[in-house]
Amino acid sequence: MRGGQRYRVQVTSGLSYTAVFEPVEDGWVQARLAGLPGVITAAPTQDEAQELLLDALREYLLSLIEPSDAYSAPVGGRRIDVELRAS
């Protein structure tokens, strides 16, 4: 992290989402998370689709905390790094 400290945050409760895998064109597999319409991907195999789905979830979560042109972090704000693991 640029110019800041790295914190490890322990979450005491978790979130659970259902991954939906469906066949699509040309034998590919579409993967999405039920309840999060912005988290969707496709790949040639279900294993690859699952890996890409985790990447899509990471990017989605990062988009929620990354400052955009319309939002700037408040003075004294902190950024935390979150590590996601598939089980």
C-alpha positions as CSV (number, residue, x, y, z in Angstrom):
1,M,0.0,0.0,0.0
2,R,1.4,3.4,-0.9
3,G,2.3,5.7,1.9
4,G,0.3,3.9,4.6
5,Q,0.3,1.0,6.9
6,R,-1.0,-2.5,6.2
7,Y,-3.6,-3.8,8.7
8,R,-4.9,-7.3,9.1
9,V,-8.6,-7.3,9.9
10,Q,-10.3,-10.4,11.3
11,V,-13.9,-10.6,10.4
12,T,-16.0,-12.2,13.1
13,S,-18.9,-13.0,10.8
14,G,-18.9,-14.0,7.2
15,L,-20.9,-13.4,4.1
16,S,-22.1,-16.3,2.0
17,Y,-23.1,-16.1,-1.7
18,T,-24.3,-18.8,-4.0
19,A,-22.2,-19.3,-7.1
20,V,-24.3,-20.2,-10.1
21,F,-22.6,-22.0,-13.0
22,E,-24.5,-22.3,-16.3
23,P,-23.4,-23.5,-19.8
24,V,-23.4,-20.8,-22.4
25,E,-22.3,-20.5,-26.1
26,D,-19.5,-22.6,-27.5
27,G,-19.3,-24.8,-24.5
28,W,-18.2,-22.1,-22.1
29,V,-19.4,-21.8,-18.5
30,Q,-20.9,-18.6,-17.1
31,A,-20.3,-18.0,-13.4
32,R,-22.1,-15.4,-11.3
33,L,-22.9,-14.7,-7.7
34,A,-26.6,-14.7,-6.8
35,G,-27.3,-11.4,-5.1
36,L,-24.4,-9.5,-6.6
37,P,-25.4,-8.8,-10.3
38,G,-22.1,-7.1,-11.0
39,V,-20.1,-10.2,-10.3
40,I,-20.2,-12.3,-13.4
41,T,-17.7,-14.0,-15.7
42,A,-17.3,-16.9,-18.2
43,A,-14.5,-19.3,-19.0
44,P,-14.0,-22.6,-21.0
45,T,-14.2,-24.8,-17.9
46,Q,-16.0,-24.6,-14.5
47,D,-12.7,-24.6,-12.6
48,E,-11.5,-21.6,-14.7
49,A,-14.8,-19.9,-14.2
50,Q,-14.6,-20.3,-10.5
51,E,-11.1,-18.7,-10.4
52,L,-12.3,-15.8,-12.5
53,L,-15.4,-15.4,-10.3
54,L,-13.2,-15.0,-7.3
55,D,-11.2,-12.3,-9.2
56,A,-14.5,-10.6,-10.2
57,L,-15.6,-10.6,-6.6
58,R,-12.2,-9.1,-5.5
59,E,-12.5,-6.3,-8.1
60,Y,-16.2,-5.7,-7.2
61,L,-15.2,-5.3,-3.5
62,L,-12.2,-3.1,-4.4
63,S,-14.5,-0.9,-6.5
64,L,-16.5,-0.2,-3.3
65,I,-13.5,1.2,-1.4
66,E,-11.4,2.7,-4.2
67,P,-11.8,6.5,-4.5
68,S,-13.3,7.6,-7.8
69,D,-13.5,11.0,-9.4
70,A,-16.8,11.6,-7.7
71,Y,-15.6,10.5,-4.2
72,S,-12.5,11.4,-2.3
73,A,-11.5,9.8,1.0
74,P,-12.1,12.0,4.0
75,V,-9.2,13.6,5.7
76,G,-7.8,11.1,8.1
77,G,-9.4,8.2,6.3
78,R,-7.7,4.8,6.1
79,R,-7.6,2.1,3.5
80,I,-7.6,-1.5,4.6
81,D,-6.5,-4.6,2.6
82,V,-8.9,-7.5,2.6
83,E,-7.7,-11.0,1.6
84,L,-10.3,-13.4,0.1
85,R,-9.9,-17.1,0.2
86,A,-12.0,-19.7,-1.6
87,S,-13.0,-22.8,0.4
